[in-house]
Structures are given as structure tokens and as C-alpha cells.
Amino acid sequence: MARRIDTKAGEPALPTREAILAFIAESTDKVGKREIAQAFGLKGADKIGLKRILREIEDEGLVESGRGGLAKAGRLPPVVMADIRSRDRHGDFLAFPVEWDGAGKAPTIVLASPRGPKRSNRPAPGIGDRALIRVEPEEGSAERYTGRVVKVIGKNKAEIIGVYRAGAQGGRIVPVEKRAQGREILIPPGEEGEARDGDLVSVTLERETRSGLPRGRVRERLGSLGSEKAVSLIALHLHGIPHVFSQATLAEADAVTPAGLKGREDWRERPLLTIDPPDAKDHDDAVMAEPDPDPGNPGGFVLTVAIADVAAYVRPGSNLDREALERGNSVYFPDRVVPMLPERISNDLCSLREGEDRPALAVRMTVSADGTKRRHTFHRVMMRSRAKLSYVQAQAAIDGHADEATRPLLETALRPLWAAYAALRTARDRRGPLSLDLPERKVLLTPEGSVDRVIVPDRLDAHRLIEEFMIQANVAAAETLEAAGQPLIYRVHDEPALEKMRVLGEVLASVGIKLPKEGALRPALFNRILGSVAETEHAVFINEVVLRSQAQAVYAAENLGHFGLNLRRYAHFTSPIRRYADLIVHRALVTAGRLGTDGLPPETTGGDLARIGEQISAAERRAMAAERETVDRLIAGHLADRVGATFEGQISGVTRSGLFIKLDETGADGFVPISQLGADYFRHEEGRHALVGERSGETFRLGDRVEVRLVEAAPVAGALRFELLSEGRTRTGARGGAGRKPGGKGAGGAPFRAAPSGRPPGIRSTGTRHRGSRR
């Protein structure tokens, strides 16, 4: 029996937290409160204490609850719903969970072929089926599970997206997903529909239980891969992102009339201006700053952030509202934008165009000379943007290179903005938000839609200024709604779970950094760690590992604070054109401030907002995956004619199957199969993020610099396969000097693998633009 502890006087003895966690981790059956109580012999009042412990360890992220009961955090529960997608080279079915909220890619479930006589009362599973599966983790792996089908829920529920290749007798489908590479689908004659060679299609799979290619039927022709926007088209259909507005919604948008001045303050003479990327088509925020005339606030400022009043046009329950909620957010691809709202709303009526009257919801914030906010007020206004500036343009003016547009604004508008930002920056430094140094790359396309080059845009003070103004406006929105007792949707970012902190501590120890075991968990702790390695070879490695330790930021009706920004309350208010959460916050502010009749419906409950939060959080994760995969496909196509070339890069991921390499030149991720690392047996040490040779001790670790040769590129899948040319670390930690000879099975035959982003959905590094920020 597991060790028990004494609780408060008068309370029965309970099992320790460690004993409960061990029981959950080792259990192969469903585990819930009842099963744990039975295992430890708890009865009556004992169960109250057990419930408290379970709630505590779940709140700390040590376990996760689901339909199948409790499971260790980051692992699948004992029973999962999964789609059977393909077979491996041994003929065993491979399934993937329908829902996966863990970090990185979803685990693979291997369904071993049944042995012995078939049970006649249970239908045999096949590719395309959805099934309830009992799973057990493979020893030493967090990425693969073995499974046994409990029940087939639906036949042929899985839809496959692929490229149709015509043949003499029917055709074949080449799946676009990386994990399905090498497993083509046979399309019998007459089942190809309207598909032509090279078309992107969706396929319904037939049930298949024996060896050989699975058979399918073309369900829908989605478009030609020869079109300009074919690459993003793949992501849209693969992730089920709505991208065509209904006729009813478009008609509703066309029928909207511009908002008037009635019920609004007239701010059209105020020097508000927009600062955006040079290619921005819609402008949903404008800013201004001026010295505070109050003698009681010497050196202080009055900051104004005006946001497009989308709530004036998109009413609750309308077609526009329903489609906006379904989309959740706009999706940004290098070759197109899939907007949350039709262009009539997003690019016209709600775009704060230079010199045109536009309705806005604005906040005026008074701050002291050291950036401390003293007060704020919200207003419903009519504004007229004084100028449309780009980040580079505004920064150049401040740096002494004003142009015709910025010269008249330099003293009256731009310098006051920068002076106010200096005050906010002082407060920001005092607050100490998480400061990761992982700038993001931007893909630039040719007019034909192919990759021209990949750049890392300069991070300017103009970017930081707008970001800090937006953060302060978001905080003000949350504070106002809380004070009014008005339900809202928060942007929450929980602190890292204890299990992730344990893993982080192991990784830091491998490079000689000690993670404190006591004290409050604050962003400052991570910032000290990052600062200690800023100029060392470990800088990128540690930045990545710290990022992977973070929780995901989500939308919720319950306030958990924002750990990354080190803020107690935070709500997205500044981008209602492109984020549904912001539209909800606008409506809540209208209701709370009695600023009109188009606020939140009075029957809206916290439960309603909680469900909306879950839905738009999922939509955000969907968009991020689609955006990332589209960039992968574009860059793979860009590199397809450079097979055989060598590249410098860094190990960006380590798994039991091999290494993921991020190239310096393009930021592309590719895979080196473990079979190509040489004749030694390499062991995956998850805690160290490393592959270690059993005999030689040669080590390849996350963050190591390497040289690779491109062996194969698959543009449709967005996959690259490399051959490693560099040697690993020796047992002393030194890097090998000479290049390595290709080992193992050489360059052929290894399947592509999906590269793990490693980044928790919803939080990005400091290189992200504020418009698409998922903080």
C-alpha cells in the first residue's frame, strides 16, 4: 500500500500526492476519483480530502482530466477517440487522437494486428475509421503509444486531402500531410469525380483491412495546384478553415450604412494617426499622446488609443456575427489573408483610413512620468485619422530622416508619442514581462506566388511603441469591465506547470545552470536565466527550451492573469476586425459604459462566454498550424531545386526517431532520421533533449550548430529531409572537428516527419507583429 500522510486534526489519513500521481501514471485502466479511493481504501469523509488533493494537482498542471478520467499531464488518457489514418511498414494501423491539447504534434498510436481468430461480434477496424482506443505509452517514449480498439465509432469518418495523379486505370492520391507521406490512396476508375491530374482534392476512404493500398473516392475537387494561391489552399482545406462567406453574410455587409455622429463624441480634429506594416489593408487602431496639463502630474502624459468600432456594424445574432464566431480570427498567409469579416466591413467601414470619418471606441489613459497609470476612461467617438504611417516611416522620422508625410507631424504628434513610450517603457521594465529573444522570419513572395526570399525584419522602437500602447489599452479594458461586474472574455496565460518546470530544470542542469527550487514563479526568474546565456553558445537553445516550458495562452471567462506579460488581468480589445474575442470585449464595454444599445445581449452568461472562449481558442490554434504549415510548403518548394546543397543550421527538435534541423538561411525545418547518424545505437534522453550514442557517447542536443546536406524536398507536404555532415559532442562536451561520413541506411527510404514547432499555442517570441500577436 502507498505511503499515507496525516492531515489536519480530526481529518482521516490520506495518500500522499506523490502516491496518487504514481498510481495515475502506472494505471492502464480508466482512473477517476472512485478508482483512486478504492485503490487506497478511502471511505466517507476521506473522499473530501481526496477531492481537494486532486483539484490541487490538476490546477498545478500535474494531471489532466478528460472523458477517460485522469491522466498524467502531457499524456493521453487511458482511452481516447482517434482516427485510423494509415499503416506502418509492418502493416499495423496508425491512429491519431481526434483531440490533442499537449505541446507539439499529436502522438502516434500503433494498433497491433490482431492475433488469433477474429471475433465475429466486433467489426474489424480499417483506414478511415474513427474508433475508441485503449492506449498504453511505449516504454521510454512520449510520442508513441500502443493501442487496442475498444469500439469502432464511425466507418470512414476520416477525410484525406491530397493531390490527384491520373493513371490509365483510375488514379492515385498523394496525401499532403507529412505524417501520411509514402502512403498513397488508390482511386478506382469512375471514382475520380471531376478531378484532373494535379488537382487538390478531398477523398473519402473505403474500409480497408488487408495489405495493399487503401481505396478511396474523390469527394470534392478543391482547386488546381497550378493556381497562384494553391499552397494556402492546402492549409485551408486540411484544417477546415472557413474561407468563403455565405451570400447572406455578404448581402448583410453590403446593406450596412455608415455610422453617424449621433451618440458619439466628436474627435475628428484630434491628431490621431495609424502606424502599421507597409502592406496593411485595414487599420483598426490609431494612437496619440500629449503632455498632461495637470500640474499635479508633472512630466506625465495623456495617451489615447482609438479602436475601430466593429460592434456598431456586427450585431449579436446576425449572419456577420455567426460567421465571425465560426472563423474566430483572421488567418494570415504569405500569399493571402482569410479575413474574419467581409471586406466591406474590415477594409472599408471599420478601417481607420486617413482623412475619412470613422466610428471608434477609444480609451484615454493618464500616466505619470515613470509610466504608472493614474486613471483611464472609455469613449465612443467619431474620429478622422491624421495620417497613415508605416513602422519604418515613423521610425525614420524620429531618427532624423522625415519625409513629406512625417515632417509636419514630427513635433506635434510623433515626438510626443515617443516621449510617452519612454515613460511606458520604464514601467514595463519595472513590471518585468517574459523577454524571449526568438525573432520570427517573414517570407516574401514574387508576383507569381513563389518564394523570393526569407528575411528577419528589424525590430524597431516603432513596433515596441504600438505594442506597449495596445497592452495598456487591453489592461484598461479588463479593469473597467471587472470594476463594473460585467462578464468578459479574458486573455489568460497560466504559469508553467510543475512537470514542465522539472523538465526545464534538468535541461538547464545539463549546461551548468541551476534552477531555484523555492520562491514564487515569476517571469523575472526566466529573464535572469536568459540574461545569463545571452552571449553564449547556449543562447538560442535556452530561449527555445524556456519557450517550450510555457503554458499556452487562451481565451477564458475566468481570470487566471497573464504570466508572460506579468499582468493580473488582461483582455484583448485592440483588434476587433481580426479577433472575435476583441469584439466581445467591445460589446461588454458598450454595455458597461451605457454607450449604446448594441452591446452584449442581456441574457449573456458567464457560461456562454466560457464556451465562446473555448471555441475561439481552438480556432486560434487551427490558424497558427495552418500558417506555419503554409510557410513550410512554400520554403520546401523554394528549396526543391537545391537538393544536394549544404546548409548551416541548428538542431531545433530531438525525438526518438531523429533530429529536426532549422536552417539559418530560410528558417526551414527538416528531418534527419536516426538511422543516418551512424553505426552506434543512439538513445533518446528526453530530459536533456538529446540523442546519445550508447558506445561512443556522441551526443546531439537541442540547439547544437550543425551542417547538413539536403537529400529530398516534398513541397506539397512541406517536408525536407537532410543528411547530417557534422559530428556530435564527445563525452567531454566538445564538438567533433571533422565532418562525418553518412552512416546507417544512407539517404534513401526514410519517411518524412512533421516538425514540432515546440511553441505553446498562443504565445510567441518578441519578434512577432502586434497585429497578429497571440500574447
ZAMARGU-4260 file (C-alpha; in steps of 0.2 Angstrom, whole numbers, plus 5000, padded with zeros to 4 digits):
<rodrens>
0) 5000/5000/5000 | 5006/5018/4996 | 5013/5029/5010 | 4999/5039/5018 | 5001/5056/5027
5) 4992/5064/5042 | 4981/5079/5038 | 4974/5092/5050 | 4967/5086/5067 | 4951/5077/5065
10) 4954/5073/5047 | 4957/5055/5041 | 4974/5050/5034 | 4976/5052/5015 | 4988/5045/5002
15) 5002/5057/4998 | 5002/5067/4982 | 5017/5058/4975 | 5007/5041/4978 | 4992/5047/4969
20) 5002/5053/4954 | 5012/5037/4953 | 4995/5027/4954 | 4988/5038/4939 | 5004/5036/4929
25) 5005/5017/4931 | 4987/5014/4928 | 4981/5006/4912 | 4963/5007/4915 | 4951/5022/4917
30) 4956/5032/4933 | 4945/5044/4942 | 4941/5048/4960 | 4931/5032/4963 | 4946/5021/4957
35) 4959/5031/4967 | 4948/5030/4983 | 4946/5011/4980 | 4964/5008/4977 | 4969/5017/4994
40) 4954/5011/5004 | 4946/5028/5006 | 4928/5029/5013 | 4916/5043/5018 | 4925/5059/5024
45) 4941/5053/5016 | 4934/5057/4999 | 4933/5075/5003 | 4951/5076/5006 | 4955/5066/4991
50) 4944/5078/4980 | 4954/5093/4987 | 4971/5085/4983 | 4965/5080/4965 | 4959/5098/4962
55) 4976/5105/4968 | 4987/5093/4957 | 4975/5097/4942 | 4977/5115/4945 | 4996/5114/4945
60) 4996/5105/4928 | 5002/5088/4935 | 4987/5079/4928 | 4974/5082/4915 | 4956/5077/4915
65) 4946/5070/4901 | 4932/5059/4895 | 4943/5044/4900 | 4947/5050/4918 | 4963/5057/4924
70) 4980/5056/4916 | 4997/5062/4919 | 5000/5079/4911 | 5006/5079/4893 | 5000/5061/4890
75) 4985/5053/4883 | 4971/5047/4894 | 4969/5028/4895 | 4955/5028/4882 | 4955/5040/4868
80) 4945/5044/4852 | 4956/5043/4837 | 4956/5042/4818 | 4964/5027/4809 | 4974/5036/4795
85) 4987/5023/4788 | 4998/5008/4791 | 5016/5007/4795 | 5029/4996/4786 | 5024/4981/4797
90) 5006/4983/4791 | 5000/4989/4808 | 4987/5003/4808 | 4992/5020/4814 | 4979/5031/4823
95) 4980/5049/4829 | 4969/5056/4843 | 4955/5067/4837 | 4959/5080/4851 | 4976/5084/4857
100) 4980/5100/4868 | 4998/5095/4873 | 5013/5103/4866 | 5020/5099/4849 | 5012/5086/4837
105) 4999/5073/4842 | 5006/5056/4847 | 5005/5041/4836 | 4995/5026/4841 | 5001/5009/4834
110) 4987/4997/4833 | 4995/4980/4833 | 4987/4967/4820 | 4975/4956/4829 | 4982/4938/4833
115) 4971/4923/4834 | 4953/4920/4827 | 4943/4935/4823 | 4929/4940/4835 | 4913/4939/4824
120) 4903/4951/4835 | 4915/4966/4833 | 4918/4974/4816 | 4936/4975/4811 | 4944/4992/4810
125) 4951/5000/4794 | 4959/5015/4787 | 4947/5030/4788 | 4938/5023/4803 | 4935/5033/4820
130) 4937/5022/4835 | 4938/5022/4854 | 4955/5015/4858 | 4963/5009/4874 | 4981/5015/4874
135) 4997/5012/4884 | 5013/5023/4881 | 5028/5014/4873 | 5042/5012/4885 | 5054/5027/4885
140) 5043/5037/4873 | 5031/5052/4875 | 5027/5051/4856 | 5021/5034/4853 | 5008/5023/4861
145) 5001/5005/4858 | 4983/5003/4856 | 4968/4991/4856 | 4952/4996/4848 | 4938/4995/4860
150) 4924/5001/4848 | 4923/5007/4831 | 4913/5023/4832 | 4911/5028/4814 | 4916/5020/4797
155) 4926/5030/4785 | 4925/5046/4796 | 4942/5052/4791 | 4944/5064/4776 | 4960/5064/4767
160) 4967/5079/4757 | 4979/5076/4743 | 4985/5078/4726 | 4976/5068/4712 | 4988/5059/4700
165) 4979/5052/4685 | 4983/5035/4678 | 4977/5023/4664 | 4966/5014/4676 | 4959/5027/4688
170) 4972/5036/4698 | 4981/5039/4715 | 4980/5052/4729 | 4996/5058/4736 | 4992/5065/4754
175) 4998/5082/4758 | 5000/5078/4777 | 5018/5075/4782 | 5014/5060/4793 | 5004/5052/4778
180) 5019/5053/4766 | 5023/5037/4757 | 5005/5030/4759 | 4996/5034/4743 | 4977/5030/4740
185) 4970/5021/4725 | 4956/5029/4716 | 4947/5016/4705 | 4940/5021/4688 | 4924/5031/4690
190) 4928/5037/4707 | 4938/5052/4702 | 4924/5063/4700 | 4929/5080/4691 | 4947/5078/4697
195) 4961/5081/4684 | 4979/5077/4686 | 4987/5089/4698 | 4971/5094/4707 | 4970/5096/4725
200) 4955/5085/4731 | 4946/5078/4747 | 4944/5060/4747 | 4933/5048/4757 | 4941/5032/4761
205) 4934/5015/4759 | 4936/5002/4773 | 4952/4993/4771 | 4958/4979/4782 | 4971/4969/4772
210) 4988/4974/4765 | 4989/4985/4749 | 4984/5002/4745 | 4969/5009/4753 | 4955/5014/4741
215) 4945/5030/4741 | 4933/5040/4731 | 4936/5059/4727 | 4923/5068/4737 | 4927/5086/4730
220) 4939/5095/4719 | 4946/5109/4729 | 4957/5118/4716 | 4972/5117/4705 | 4989/5116/4712
225) 4994/5127/4697 | 4985/5142/4704 | 4993/5156/4712 | 4986/5153/4730 | 4987/5134/4729
230) 4999/5132/4744 | 4987/5141/4756 | 4973/5132/4749 | 4980/5116/4755 | 4981/5123/4773
235) 4963/5130/4772 | 4955/5113/4767 | 4967/5102/4778 | 4962/5112/4794 | 4944/5115/4789
240) 4946/5134/4790 | 4930/5143/4783 | 4936/5155/4769 | 4921/5158/4758 | 4907/5170/4765
245) 4889/5165/4763 | 4879/5175/4751 | 4868/5180/4766 | 4883/5187/4775 | 4889/5196/4760
250) 4872/5204/4757 | 4871/5209/4775 | 4888/5218/4774 | 4883/5227/4758 | 4867/5233/4766
255) 4876/5241/4781 | 4876/5260/4781 | 4890/5271/4789 | 4888/5275/4807 | 4884/5293/4811
260) 4889/5306/4824 | 4873/5303/4835 | 4878/5296/4852 | 4896/5299/4849 | 4909/5312/4855
265) 4917/5322/4840 | 4936/5318/4840 | 4938/5322/4822 | 4951/5336/4825 | 4962/5326/4837
270) 4979/5321/4829 | 4976/5303/4830 | 4986/5293/4817 | 4989/5275/4812 | 5006/5266/4812
275) 5005/5249/4803 | 5015/5237/4792 | 5018/5245/4774 | 5006/5232/4766 | 4992/5233/4779
280) 4975/5234/4770 | 4965/5238/4786 | 4969/5249/4800 | 4960/5245/4817 | 4970/5256/4829
285) 4975/5274/4830 | 4986/5282/4843 | 4991/5299/4850 | 4999/5306/4865 | 5001/5324/4873
290) 5008/5331/4889 | 4996/5330/4904 | 4991/5348/4908 | 4988/5344/4926 | 5001/5352/4937
295) 4998/5338/4949 | 5006/5326/4937 | 5022/5334/4931 | 5031/5326/4916 | 5015/5315/4914
300) 5006/5311/4898 | 4988/5308/4892 | 4988/5293/4880 | 4974/5289/4868 | 4971/5273/4859
305) 4956/5273/4847 | 4950/5256/4840 | 4938/5253/4825 | 4920/5252/4832 | 4916/5235/4824
310) 4902/5232/4837 | 4892/5246/4828 | 4891/5236/4812 | 4892/5217/4818 | 4876/5214/4829
315) 4874/5199/4840 | 4865/5185/4831 | 4867/5192/4814 | 4874/5182/4799 | 4890/5193/4801
320) 4891/5188/4819 | 4889/5170/4817 | 4902/5168/4803 | 4914/5179/4813 | 4912/5167/4828
325) 4914/5152/4817 | 4931/5159/4810 | 4936/5166/4827 | 4950/5176/4819 | 4958/5181/4803
330) 4971/5170/4796 | 4987/5177/4788 | 4997/5168/4774 | 5011/5175/4764 | 5000/5174/4749
335) 4983/5179/4756 | 4973/5184/4771 | 4957/5175/4776 | 4948/5189/4785 | 4936/5186/4800
340) 4924/5199/4792 | 4920/5203/4774 | 4930/5217/4766 | 4915/5229/4766 | 4917/5229/4785
345) 4936/5225/4788 | 4944/5235/4774 | 4931/5249/4772 | 4918/5254/4785 | 4930/5249/4800
350) 4946/5253/4793 | 4953/5269/4800 | 4958/5277/4784 | 4967/5293/4783 | 4956/5308/4781
355) 4940/5299/4782 | 4927/5299/4796 | 4926/5283/4806 | 4917/5277/4822 | 4929/5271/4836
360) 4929/5265/4854 | 4943/5275/4862 | 4952/5274/4879 | 4961/5289/4886 | 4974/5284/4899
365) 4984/5297/4910 | 5001/5291/4916 | 5014/5298/4927 | 5032/5302/4921 | 5038/5284/4927
370) 5024/5276/4917 | 5012/5272/4931 | 4994/5273/4925 | 4984/5285/4936 | 4967/5284/4928
375) 4958/5280/4912 | 4941/5282/4903 | 4932/5275/4888 | 4923/5285/4875 | 4913/5281/4859
380) 4918/5293/4846 | 4919/5299/4828 | 4937/5301/4823 | 4947/5306/4807 | 4965/5299/4805
385) 4978/5312/4803 | 4990/5301/4794 | 4993/5283/4788 | 5011/5279/4793 | 5022/5263/4792
390) 5033/5257/4806 | 5049/5261/4796 | 5042/5278/4791 | 5038/5283/4808 | 5055/5277/4815
395) 5064/5286/4801 | 5056/5302/4806 | 5062/5300/4824 | 5079/5295/4818 | 5081/5311/4809
400) 5075/5306/4791 | 5057/5313/4790 | 5048/5313/4773 | 5034/5324/4766 | 5021/5314/4776
405) 5030/5314/4793 | 5039/5331/4793 | 5023/5341/4798 | 5019/5328/4811 | 5036/5326/4819
410) 5034/5339/4833 | 5015/5339/4836 | 5012/5320/4835 | 5027/5309/4834 | 5039/5316/4847
415) 5025/5316/4860 | 5022/5298/4856 | 5040/5293/4858 | 5041/5303/4874 | 5026/5294/4881
420) 5033/5277/4876 | 5049/5281/4886 | 5038/5283/4901 | 5028/5266/4897 | 5045/5258/4894
425) 5051/5262/4912 | 5035/5255/4919 | 5037/5239/4908 | 5055/5237/4913 | 5049/5238/4931
430) 5035/5225/4928 | 5047/5213/4920 | 5037/5203/4907 | 5045/5187/4900 | 5058/5193/4887
435) 5062/5179/4874 | 5074/5183/4860 | 5067/5172/4846 | 5064/5184/4831 | 5052/5177/4818
440) 5056/5176/4799 | 5045/5183/4786 | 5043/5175/4769 | 5042/5187/4754 | 5034/5181/4738
445) 5037/5185/4720 | 5022/5192/4710 | 5019/5174/4703 | 5017/5167/4721 | 5034/5158/4724
450) 5046/5162/4737 | 5058/5177/4733 | 5067/5177/4749 | 5066/5175/4768 | 5070/5189/4780
455) 5071/5193/4798 | 5063/5211/4799 | 5071/5223/4810 | 5063/5225/4827 | 5060/5244/4829
460) 5055/5255/4843 | 5040/5260/4832 | 5034/5241/4834 | 5038/5242/4853 | 5028/5258/4855
465) 5012/5252/4847 | 5013/5235/4856 | 5015/5244/4873 | 5001/5256/4869 | 4990/5241/4864
470) 4994/5231/4880 | 4990/5246/4891 | 4973/5248/4882 | 4970/5230/4884 | 4973/5231/4903
475) 4962/5246/4904 | 4948/5236/4896 | 4949/5222/4908 | 4950/5233/4923 | 4935/5243/4918
480) 4924/5228/4915 | 4929/5219/4931 | 4925/5235/4941 | 4908/5236/4933 | 4905/5217/4936
485) 4902/5214/4918 | 4906/5197/4911 | 4920/5197/4898 | 4932/5185/4889 | 4950/5187/4896
490) 4966/5183/4888 | 4974/5172/4900 | 4992/5164/4901 | 4994/5152/4916 | 5011/5150/4924
495) 5021/5134/4919 | 5016/5118/4926 | 5027/5110/4939 | 5031/5095/4927 | 5037/5107/4914
500) 5047/5116/4927 | 5055/5099/4932 | 5060/5096/4914 | 5067/5113/4912 | 5077/5111/4927
505) 5085/5095/4920 | 5089/5104/4904 | 5097/5119/4912 | 5107/5107/4924 | 5115/5100/4908
510) 5123/5116/4904 | 5128/5121/4921 | 5113/5132/4926 | 5104/5129/4942 | 5085/5132/4943
515) 5080/5138/4960 | 5068/5126/4969 | 5060/5138/4980 | 5052/5155/4978 | 5037/5162/4968
520) 5037/5158/4950 | 5039/5175/4940 | 5044/5180/4923 | 5060/5188/4931 | 5066/5171/4935
525) 5066/5166/4917 | 5073/5183/4912 | 5088/5180/4923 | 5091/5163/4915 | 5090/5171/4898
530) 5102/5185/4903 | 5115/5173/4909 | 5116/5164/4892 | 5113/5179/4881 | 5131/5180/4873
535) 5135/5161/4874 | 5133/5146/4863 | 5118/5141/4873 | 5108/5157/4870 | 5096/5150/4856
540) 5095/5133/4864 | 5089/5140/4881 | 5077/5153/4873 | 5069/5138/4864 | 5068/5127/4880
545) 5061/5141/4891 | 5048/5145/4877 | 5043/5126/4877 | 5041/5127/4896 | 5027/5140/4895
550) 5009/5136/4895 | 4998/5141/4881 | 4988/5157/4881 | 4970/5155/4878 | 4953/5165/4880
555) 4943/5161/4895 | 4929/5169/4905 | 4938/5166/4921 | 4953/5177/4925 | 4970/5167/4928
560) 4981/5183/4924 | 4994/5184/4911 | 5010/5176/4916 | 5021/5181/4901 | 5016/5199/4902
565) 5016/5198/4921 | 4999/5206/4922 | 4985/5202/4934 | 4971/5205/4922 | 4971/5206/4903
570) 4959/5206/4889 | 4960/5208/4870 | 4952/5224/4865 | 4963/5232/4851 | 4959/5221/4835
575) 4940/5218/4833 | 4942/5217/4814 | 4953/5201/4816 | 4949/5193/4833 | 4931/5189/4839
580) 4937/5190/4857 | 4940/5209/4855 | 4923/5211/4848 | 4915/5203/4863 | 4926/5215/4874
585) 4919/5229/4864 | 4901/5224/4867 | 4904/5222/4885 | 4912/5239/4886 | 4897/5247/4877
590) 4885/5238/4890 | 4896/5243/4905 | 4898/5261/4900 | 4880/5263/4893 | 4887/5269/4877
595) 4873/5262/4866 | 4861/5248/4863 | 4872/5237/4853 | 4882/5229/4867 | 4881/5211/4874
600) 4864/5204/4875 | 4857/5205/4892 | 4854/5186/4893 | 4873/5183/4890 | 4880/5172/4904
605) 4897/5168/4910 | 4894/5150/4904 | 4891/5157/4886 | 4907/5167/4886 | 4917/5152/4893
610) 4910/5141/4878 | 4915/5155/4866 | 4932/5156/4874 | 4935/5138/4871 | 4929/5139/4853
615) 4940/5154/4848 | 4955/5147/4857 | 4953/5131/4846 | 4951/5142/4830 | 4967/5152/4835
620) 4977/5135/4837 | 4970/5130/4820 | 4975/5146/4812 | 4993/5145/4819 | 4995/5127/4812
625) 4989/5132/4795 | 5000/5147/4794 | 5015/5138/4800 | 5012/5123/4788 | 5009/5135/4773
630) 5026/5143/4776 | 5034/5125/4777 | 5027/5121/4760 | 5032/5137/4752 | 5050/5135/4758
635) 5051/5117/4753 | 5046/5122/4736 | 5059/5136/4736 | 5072/5123/4740 | 5067/5109/4729
640) 5079/5113/4715 | 5094/5114/4728 | 5094/5095/4733 | 5112/5091/4736 | 5117/5108/4743
645) 5124/5110/4760 | 5117/5122/4773 | 5121/5128/4791 | 5108/5126/4804 | 5104/5122/4822
650) 5095/5107/4830 | 5078/5113/4833 | 5070/5096/4839 | 5075/5080/4846 | 5064/5064/4846
655) 5067/5045/4847 | 5066/5044/4828 | 5079/5058/4824 | 5083/5076/4823 | 5074/5091/4817
660) 5086/5104/4809 | 5081/5123/4807 | 5091/5131/4793 | 5099/5148/4796 | 5096/5154/4778
665) 5077/5152/4777 | 5072/5146/4795 | 5065/5130/4786 | 5064/5114/4797 | 5069/5097/4790
670) 5072/5080/4797 | 5087/5069/4799 | 5082/5050/4803 | 5091/5042/4817 | 5096/5028/4805
675) 5108/5041/4797 | 5118/5045/4812 | 5130/5031/4811 | 5133/5013/4816 | 5131/5017/4835
680) 5114/5014/4844 | 5108/5031/4849 | 5097/5033/4865 | 5084/5047/4866 | 5087/5056/4883
685) 5071/5066/4884 | 5076/5077/4899 | 5092/5083/4890 | 5083/5085/4874 | 5097/5074/4866
690) 5102/5058/4856 | 5117/5050/4864 | 5127/5036/4857 | 5127/5020/4868 | 5145/5016/4864
695) 5153/5032/4858 | 5144/5044/4869 | 5142/5055/4854 | 5128/5067/4858 | 5117/5078/4848
700) 5107/5091/4858 | 5094/5104/4855 | 5102/5120/4850 | 5118/5112/4843 | 5125/5120/4827
705) 5126/5108/4813 | 5130/5107/4794 | 5118/5096/4783 | 5115/5091/4765 | 5098/5092/4758
710) 5093/5075/4752 | 5075/5077/4747 | 5061/5090/4747 | 5042/5087/4746 | 5034/5104/4743
715) 5016/5098/4744 | 5019/5091/4761 | 5031/5105/4766 | 5044/5092/4771 | 5063/5092/4770
720) 5075/5078/4773 | 5093/5080/4777 | 5109/5071/4779 | 5120/5076/4794 | 5138/5081/4790
725) 5143/5087/4807 | 5149/5076/4821 | 5141/5077/4838 | 5148/5081/4855 | 5161/5070/4864
730) 5159/5063/4881 | 5169/5078/4887 | 5156/5090/4879 | 5167/5096/4865 | 5161/5096/4847
735) 5169/5085/4834 | 5181/5094/4822 | 5180/5084/4806 | 5164/5081/4796 | 5155/5064/4797
740) 5153/5051/4784 | 5135/5046/4781 | 5130/5031/4791 | 5116/5019/4794 | 5104/5017/4779
745) 5111/5032/4769 | 5099/5044/4761 | 5085/5033/4755 | 5069/5027/4761 | 5066/5036/4777
750) 5049/5044/4779 | 5046/5062/4782 | 5041/5068/4799 | 5031/5083/4805 | 5042/5095/4813
755) 5037/5101/4830 | 5035/5119/4832 | 5039/5117/4851 | 5030/5133/4854 | 5015/5133/4865
760) 5000/5139/4855 | 4995/5157/4860 | 5012/5164/4865 | 5026/5170/4853 | 5043/5177/4855
765) 5047/5196/4855 | 5049/5196/4836 | 5030/5195/4832 | 5020/5209/4825 | 5007/5217/4837
770) 4993/5215/4824 | 4995/5196/4824 | 5001/5194/4842 | 4995/5179/4851 | 5001/5185/4868
</rodrens>
